[in-house]
């Protein structure tokens, strides 16, 4: 796994927690990178299209999250013609989805 770190940190190797491995959650791992100031303890409002991540990576730490809500696939009803025109791989997936 390769990670891009901001501000010249790309050459640094993050220290992964001992529990982490590519299949740590028994499925595809969903991760995000944020600044430490963006991490909060508490509930956030959620919309239908929102989902949870498994890992949050900050410049200082790796946070394992309790995942409950995960995507089940692409939300085709929200794919506008503009999105499909801008993202060729989505157009191809839509063709195979219709078949």
TIRO-2110 file (N, C-alpha, C; in Angstrom, 1 decimal):
// TIRO-2110
0.9, -1.2, 0.0, N, 1, A
0.0, 0.0, 0.0, CA, 1, A
0.9, 1.2, 0.0, C, 1, A
0.6, 2.2, -0.8, N, 2, A
1.3, 3.4, -0.9, CA, 2, A
0.4, 4.6, -0.4, C, 2, A
1.0, 5.4, 0.3, N, 3, A
0.3, 6.6, 0.8, CA, 3, A
1.0, 7.9, 0.4, C, 3, A
0.2, 8.9, 0.0, N, 4, A
0.7, 10.2, -0.3, CA, 4, A
0.6, 11.1, 0.9, C, 4, A
1.7, 11.5, 1.4, N, 5, A
1.7, 12.4, 2.6, CA, 5, A
2.0, 13.8, 2.2, C, 5, A
1.3, 14.8, 2.8, N, 6, A
1.4, 16.2, 2.4, CA, 6, A
2.8, 16.8, 2.8, C, 6, A
3.1, 17.9, 2.2, N, 7, A
4.3, 18.7, 2.6, CA, 7, A
5.6, 17.9, 2.7, C, 7, A
6.0, 17.2, 1.7, N, 8, A
7.3, 16.6, 1.7, CA, 8, A
7.4, 15.4, 2.5, C, 8, A
6.4, 14.8, 3.0, N, 9, A
6.5, 13.6, 3.8, CA, 9, A
6.3, 12.3, 3.0, C, 9, A
6.2, 12.4, 1.7, N, 10, A
5.9, 11.2, 0.9, CA, 10, A
7.0, 10.2, 1.1, C, 10, A
8.2, 10.5, 1.4, N, 11, A
9.3, 9.5, 1.5, CA, 11, A
9.2, 8.8, 2.9, C, 11, A
8.5, 9.3, 3.8, N, 12, A
8.4, 8.7, 5.1, CA, 12, A
7.5, 7.5, 5.1, C, 12, A
7.9, 6.5, 5.8, N, 13, A
7.0, 5.3, 5.9, CA, 13, A
6.2, 5.3, 7.2, C, 13, A
4.9, 5.3, 7.1, N, 14, A
4.1, 5.4, 8.3, CA, 14, A
4.3, 4.1, 9.1, C, 14, A
4.2, 4.3, 10.4, N, 15, A
4.2, 3.1, 11.3, CA, 15, A
2.8, 2.6, 11.5, C, 15, A
2.5, 1.4, 11.0, N, 16, A
1.2, 0.9, 11.0, CA, 16, A
1.0, 0.2, 12.4, C, 16, A
-0.2, 0.3, 12.9, N, 17, A
-0.5, -0.5, 14.2, CA, 17, A
-0.4, -2.0, 13.9, C, 17, A
-0.1, -2.7, 15.0, N, 18, A
0.2, -4.2, 14.8, CA, 18, A
-1.0, -4.9, 14.3, C, 18, A
-2.2, -4.4, 14.5, N, 19, A
-3.4, -5.2, 14.1, CA, 19, A
-3.7, -5.0, 12.6, C, 19, A
-3.0, -4.0, 11.9, N, 20, A
-3.4, -3.6, 10.6, CA, 20, A
-2.7, -4.6, 9.6, C, 20, A
-3.5, -5.0, 8.6, N, 21, A
-3.0, -5.7, 7.5, CA, 21, A
-4.0, -5.5, 6.4, C, 21, A
-3.7, -5.7, 5.1, N, 22, A
-4.6, -5.3, 4.0, CA, 22, A
-6.1, -5.8, 4.2, C, 22, A
-6.2, -7.0, 4.8, N, 23, A
-7.6, -7.5, 4.9, CA, 23, A
-8.0, -7.5, 6.4, C, 23, A
-7.6, -6.4, 7.1, N, 24, A
-7.9, -6.3, 8.6, CA, 24, A
-9.4, -6.4, 8.9, C, 24, A
-10.2, -6.0, 8.0, N, 25, A
-11.6, -6.0, 8.2, CA, 25, A
-12.4, -7.1, 7.5, C, 25, A
-11.7, -8.0, 6.8, N, 26, A
-12.4, -9.0, 6.1, CA, 26, A
-13.1, -8.6, 4.8, C, 26, A
-12.8, -7.4, 4.4, N, 27, A
-13.3, -6.9, 3.2, CA, 27, A
-12.4, -5.7, 2.7, C, 27, A
-12.8, -5.1, 1.6, N, 28, A
-12.0, -4.0, 1.1, CA, 28, A
-12.0, -2.9, 2.2, C, 28, A
-10.8, -2.4, 2.5, N, 29, A
-10.6, -1.4, 3.5, CA, 29, A
-10.9, 0.0, 2.9, C, 29, A
-11.8, 0.7, 3.6, N, 30, A
-12.0, 2.1, 3.1, CA, 30, A
-11.3, 3.0, 4.1, C, 30, A
-10.4, 3.9, 3.5, N, 31, A
-9.6, 4.7, 4.4, CA, 31, A
-9.6, 6.2, 3.8, C, 31, A
-9.3, 7.1, 4.7, N, 32, A
-9.2, 8.5, 4.3, CA, 32, A
-8.1, 9.1, 5.0, C, 32, A
-7.6, 10.2, 4.5, N, 33, A
-6.6, 11.0, 5.2, CA, 33, A
-7.1, 12.4, 5.5, C, 33, A
-6.8, 12.8, 6.7, N, 34, A
-7.3, 14.1, 7.2, CA, 34, A
-6.2, 14.8, 8.1, C, 34, A
-6.4, 16.0, 8.3, N, 35, A
-5.5, 16.7, 9.3, CA, 35, A
-6.0, 16.4, 10.7, C, 35, A
-5.1, 16.3, 11.6, N, 36, A
-5.5, 16.0, 13.0, CA, 36, A
-6.6, 16.9, 13.5, C, 36, A
-6.6, 18.1, 13.1, N, 37, A
-7.7, 19.0, 13.6, CA, 37, A
-9.1, 18.7, 13.1, C, 37, A
-9.1, 17.8, 12.1, N, 38, A
-10.4, 17.4, 11.5, CA, 38, A
-11.0, 16.2, 12.3, C, 38, A
-10.3, 15.6, 13.1, N, 39, A
-10.8, 14.4, 13.9, CA, 39, A
-11.5, 14.9, 15.1, C, 39, A
-12.8, 14.4, 15.2, N, 40, A
-13.6, 14.7, 16.4, CA, 40, A
-14.1, 13.4, 17.0, C, 40, A
-14.5, 13.5, 18.3, N, 41, A
-15.2, 12.4, 18.9, CA, 41, A
-16.6, 12.8, 19.0, C, 41, A
-17.5, 12.2, 18.4, N, 42, A
-18.9, 12.5, 18.4, CA, 42, A
-19.6, 12.1, 17.2, C, 42, A
-20.9, 12.3, 17.2, N, 43, A
-21.8, 12.0, 16.1, CA, 43, A
-21.8, 13.1, 15.1, C, 43, A
-21.9, 12.7, 13.8, N, 44, A
-22.0, 13.6, 12.7, CA, 44, A
-23.4, 13.3, 12.0, C, 44, A
-24.0, 14.4, 11.5, N, 45, A
-25.2, 14.1, 10.7, CA, 45, A
-24.9, 13.3, 9.5, C, 45, A
-25.8, 12.4, 9.1, N, 46, A
-25.6, 11.5, 7.9, CA, 46, A
-26.7, 11.6, 7.0, C, 46, A
-26.3, 11.5, 5.7, N, 47, A
-27.3, 11.5, 4.6, CA, 47, A
-27.4, 10.1, 4.1, C, 47, A
-28.3, 9.8, 3.2, N, 48, A
-28.5, 8.4, 2.7, CA, 48, A
-27.2, 7.9, 2.0, C, 48, A
-26.5, 8.8, 1.3, N, 49, A
-25.4, 8.5, 0.5, CA, 49, A
-24.1, 8.4, 1.3, C, 49, A
-24.1, 8.7, 2.6, N, 50, A
-22.9, 8.7, 3.4, CA, 50, A
-22.6, 7.3, 3.8, C, 50, A
-21.3, 7.0, 4.1, N, 51, A
-20.9, 5.7, 4.7, CA, 51, A
-19.7, 5.9, 5.6, C, 51, A
-19.4, 4.9, 6.3, N, 52, A
-18.3, 4.9, 7.3, CA, 52, A
-17.0, 4.4, 6.7, C, 52, A
-15.9, 4.9, 7.2, N, 53, A
-14.6, 4.4, 6.8, CA, 53, A
-14.0, 3.4, 7.9, C, 53, A
-13.1, 2.6, 7.4, N, 54, A
-12.4, 1.7, 8.4, CA, 54, A
-11.2, 2.3, 9.1, C, 54, A
-10.5, 3.2, 8.3, N, 55, A
-9.3, 3.8, 8.9, CA, 55, A
-9.3, 5.3, 8.6, C, 55, A
-8.8, 6.1, 9.5, N, 56, A
-8.5, 7.5, 9.3, CA, 56, A
-7.0, 7.7, 9.6, C, 56, A
-6.4, 8.2, 8.6, N, 57, A
-4.9, 8.5, 8.7, CA, 57, A
-4.7, 10.0, 8.8, C, 57, A
-4.0, 10.4, 9.9, N, 58, A
-3.5, 11.7, 10.0, CA, 58, A
-2.0, 11.7, 9.9, C, 58, A
-1.4, 12.9, 9.9, N, 59, A
0.1, 12.9, 9.9, CA, 59, A
0.7, 12.2, 11.1, C, 59, A
-0.1, 12.2, 12.2, N, 60, A
0.4, 11.7, 13.5, CA, 60, A
0.0, 10.3, 13.9, C, 60, A
-1.1, 9.8, 13.3, N, 61, A
-1.6, 8.5, 13.8, CA, 61, A
-2.6, 7.8, 12.8, C, 61, A
-2.8, 6.6, 13.1, N, 62, A
-3.8, 5.8, 12.3, CA, 62, A
-4.9, 5.4, 13.3, C, 62, A
-6.2, 5.7, 12.9, N, 63, A
-7.3, 5.5, 13.8, CA, 63, A
-8.2, 4.4, 13.1, C, 63, A
-8.4, 3.3, 13.9, N, 64, A
-9.3, 2.3, 13.4, CA, 64, A
-10.8, 2.7, 13.8, C, 64, A
-11.7, 2.6, 12.9, N, 65, A
-13.1, 3.0, 13.1, CA, 65, A
-14.0, 1.8, 13.2, C, 65, A
-15.0, 2.0, 13.9, N, 66, A
-16.1, 0.9, 13.9, CA, 66, A
-16.9, 1.2, 12.7, C, 66, A
-16.9, 0.3, 11.8, N, 67, A
-17.7, 0.5, 10.6, CA, 67, A
-19.1, -0.2, 10.7, C, 67, A
-20.1, 0.5, 10.4, N, 68, A
-21.4, 0.0, 10.4, CA, 68, A
-22.1, 0.1, 9.0, C, 68, A
-22.1, 1.3, 8.5, N, 69, A
-22.7, 1.6, 7.3, CA, 69, A
-21.7, 1.7, 6.2, C, 69, A
-21.9, 0.7, 5.2, N, 70, A
-20.9, 0.6, 4.1, CA, 70, A
-21.7, 0.7, 2.8, C, 70, A
-21.1, 1.2, 1.7, N, 71, A
-21.8, 1.2, 0.4, CA, 71, A
-22.1, -0.2, -0.1, C, 71, A
-23.2, -0.4, -0.8, N, 72, A
-23.5, -1.7, -1.4, CA, 72, A
-23.2, -1.7, -2.9, C, 72, A
-22.8, -0.6, -3.4, N, 73, A
-22.5, -0.5, -4.8, CA, 73, A
-22.7, 1.0, -5.2, C, 73, A
-22.7, 1.2, -6.5, N, 74, A
-22.8, 2.6, -7.0, CA, 74, A
-24.3, 3.0, -6.9, C, 74, A
-24.5, 4.3, -6.6, N, 75, A
-25.8, 4.8, -6.5, CA, 75, A
-26.2, 5.4, -7.8, C, 75, A
-26.7, 4.5, -8.7, N, 76, A
-27.0, 4.9, -10.1, CA, 76, A
-28.0, 6.0, -10.2, C, 76, A
-28.9, 6.1, -9.3, N, 77, A
-30.0, 7.2, -9.4, CA, 77, A
-29.4, 8.6, -9.3, C, 77, A
-28.2, 8.7, -8.7, N, 78, A
-27.5, 10.0, -8.5, CA, 78, A
-26.5, 10.3, -9.6, C, 78, A
-26.3, 9.4, -10.5, N, 79, A
-25.4, 9.6, -11.6, CA, 79, A
-26.0, 10.5, -12.7, C, 79, A
-25.5, 11.7, -12.7, N, 80, A
-26.1, 12.7, -13.7, CA, 80, A
-25.4, 12.5, -15.0, C, 80, A
-26.0, 12.9, -16.1, N, 81, A
-25.3, 12.9, -17.4, CA, 81, A
-23.9, 13.5, -17.4, C, 81, A
-23.8, 14.6, -16.6, N, 82, A
-22.5, 15.3, -16.6, CA, 82, A
-21.5, 14.5, -15.9, C, 82, A
-21.8, 13.8, -14.8, N, 83, A
-20.9, 12.9, -14.2, CA, 83, A
-20.5, 11.8, -15.1, C, 83, A
-21.4, 11.2, -15.8, N, 84, A
-21.1, 10.1, -16.7, CA, 84, A
-20.2, 10.6, -17.8, C, 84, A
-20.4, 11.8, -18.3, N, 85, A
-19.6, 12.3, -19.4, CA, 85, A
-18.2, 12.6, -18.9, C, 85, A
-18.1, 13.0, -17.7, N, 86, A
-16.7, 13.4, -17.1, CA, 86, A
-15.9, 12.1, -16.7, C, 86, A
-16.6, 11.0, -16.4, N, 87, A
-15.9, 9.9, -15.9, CA, 87, A
-16.2, 8.6, -16.7, C, 87, A
-15.3, 8.4, -17.7, N, 88, A
-15.5, 7.3, -18.7, CA, 88, A
-15.7, 5.9, -18.0, C, 88, A
-15.0, 5.6, -16.9, N, 89, A
-15.2, 4.3, -16.3, CA, 89, A
-16.6, 4.1, -15.8, C, 89, A
-17.3, 5.2, -15.4, N, 90, A
-18.7, 5.1, -14.9, CA, 90, A
-19.6, 4.8, -16.1, C, 90, A
-19.3, 5.4, -17.2, N, 91, A
-20.1, 5.1, -18.4, CA, 91, A
-20.0, 3.6, -18.8, C, 91, A
-18.8, 3.1, -18.7, N, 92, A
-18.7, 1.7, -19.0, CA, 92, A
-19.4, 0.8, -18.0, C, 92, A
-19.3, 1.1, -16.7, N, 93, A
-20.0, 0.4, -15.7, CA, 93, A
-21.5, 0.4, -15.9, C, 93, A
-22.0, 1.6, -16.3, N, 94, A
-23.4, 1.7, -16.5, CA, 94, A
-23.9, 0.8, -17.6, C, 94, A
-23.1, 0.7, -18.7, N, 95, A
-23.4, -0.2, -19.8, CA, 95, A
-23.5, -1.6, -19.3, C, 95, A
-22.6, -2.1, -18.5, N, 96, A
-22.6, -3.4, -18.0, CA, 96, A
-23.7, -3.6, -16.9, C, 96, A
-24.0, -2.5, -16.2, N, 97, A
-25.1, -2.6, -15.2, CA, 97, A
-26.4, -2.8, -15.9, C, 97, A
-26.6, -2.2, -17.0, N, 98, A
-27.9, -2.3, -17.7, CA, 98, A
-28.1, -3.7, -18.4, C, 98, A
-27.0, -4.3, -18.7, N, 99, A
-27.1, -5.6, -19.4, CA, 99, A
-27.5, -6.7, -18.5, C, 99, A
END
